[in-house]
């Protein structure tokens, strides 16, 4: 197994822990009201969509260790770019400093993922 695969997998783990930390802090700070996002009631379909979206980095942990080189490289680049754009667009919607900080850290992990995958020969 190549060092790059291990690094990519570790970056995906770090990204997921960053997302989890944001969720935990949001709950403890009182910035979270169960069953709503903003003023909107969350439906089962929305929960399913969120579950699908946020299982992708978890799957990438495994795929980074198991896919062959060319597929692995491009999967990491494409998924990291998608998550970068998704979080960049969502950044202004967060009001707390800790959320903005953690989103920026997550963006950094996305950049690292693209960097390592791009340089992987």
Secondary structure, DSSP 8 states (H G I E B T S, - for coil): --HHHHHHHHHHHHHHHHHHHHHHHHHHHT---TTEETTEE--HHHHHHHHHHHHHHHHHHHHHHHS-HHHHHHHHHHHHHHHHHHHHHHGGG--SHHHHHHHHHHHHHHHHHHHHHHH--
